[in-house]
Amino acid sequence: MHTYNVDQNGYYGEFGGAYIPEILYENVDLLKKNYLKILEDPEFQKDYHNLLRDYVGRPSPLYFAKKLSHKYGCKIYLKREDLNHTGAHKINNTIGQILLAQKMGKTRIIAETGAGQHGVATATVCALMNMKCVIYMGKVDVERQRLNVEKMQMLGAEVNPVTSGNMTLKDATNEAIRDWCSNPIDTYYIIGSTVGPHPYPDMVARLQSVISEEIRKQLFEKEHREIPDYLIACVGGGSNAAGTIYHFLNEPSVNIVLAEAAGKGINSGESAATIHLGKLGIIHGSKTLLMQSEDGQIEEPYSISAGLDYPGIGPLHAHLAKTKRSEVLAIADEEALDAAFELTRLEGIIPAIESAHALGVLKKKKFKKEEVIVICLSGRGDKDMETYIKIQKKRNG
Ligand SMILES: Cc1ncc(COP(=O)(O)O)c(C=O)c1O
């Protein structure tokens, strides 16, 4: 039976590893040797859980969405990561990694960001811990997620707009890695998803696994069972999904359905449906599925959602899809938008456009009345209001 744990070389099946420039060997090796020791240290655990409780506001509620359940003929629960401090699941990871960076004696933090949620979460913990913070963000994302850029600056971070490639998440990550190579001694790179060289995918999955730890307890309180029939989450690099499924992976009765971004349609040439379209390749230090041309050039992705607009996917998710432990559906811009407006009207919750892709799964599956579905509502929609207003105006003519 599969355990789905990373092996000692950092692989999930054929995916993962650490493909890095020589200048970073020592740095990444030190992290690899120390991360489990630090994460499992009782003092780290105490600091991490105290901050999750008193600063982030955990546990995040598991909310029974009555009207949504009625509409889709099943029992739908929303895991409310949107209610966390800074508005998304990203803070679970940045709290953990900044504590780790401190323990490793680092003084300067860098990060990449797409939707700006990871950038805000990083700038927030840097303010909290008095660390210098430098954020890389594609210029296109700087424009479409302006509110988050203002927040990062207000929190004291330096935000660098990146103008290479199609000026989105991939390009921001390239720049962050370049910075890291130039400053390997004092700088710690807080990666925002289950991507990058080993041990990052495993470390980020562990730090986000608090989501599924809480779901088990909360579902037992509400349904007298710890195990749902379905878990649904969106995947950009894969961190909210990894956190949602982590403690259920070895429960074969749990159906895992993940939503990637189909953009304007899987075959439109404008999508970020990496698992559907990707082939084996190496991106940002990891061997994984990657959208690429015949001759191996990375293809520029597209999605309305900055957080899902990435041509790669975390190696855990490539492995889960390949071994059919997860089912991956591609949700188009328009389907995600419909789902966002539906949730807003039915439940009074405006979701992040990323999370709306997970909600888009509801229309694509048939559920039974007694089945329990848990959807990770990874973030709130404040940052997407400009997009929603524009679409609403267009739709209303
Ligand atoms: C609210 C929200 N959900 C999901 C994602 C996608 O990231 P991941 O797949 O790592 O959860 C992002 C990324 O920025 C995000 O901001």
The ligand as an ORCA input file, in Angstrom:
! r2SCAN-3c Opt
* xyz 0 1
  C      -6.294     32.005     -1.679
  C      -5.352     31.115     -2.422
  N      -5.699     29.852     -2.656
  C      -4.886     29.013     -3.329
  C      -3.659     29.435     -3.819
  C      -2.812     28.462     -4.577
  O      -1.686     28.033     -3.891
  P      -1.550     26.572     -3.321
  O      -1.840     25.622     -4.452
  O      -0.148     26.491     -2.857
  O      -2.531     26.420     -2.208
  C      -3.244     30.749     -3.580
  C      -1.954     31.222     -4.071
  O      -1.604     32.359     -4.045
  C      -4.114     31.618     -2.861
  O      -3.779     32.884     -2.609
*
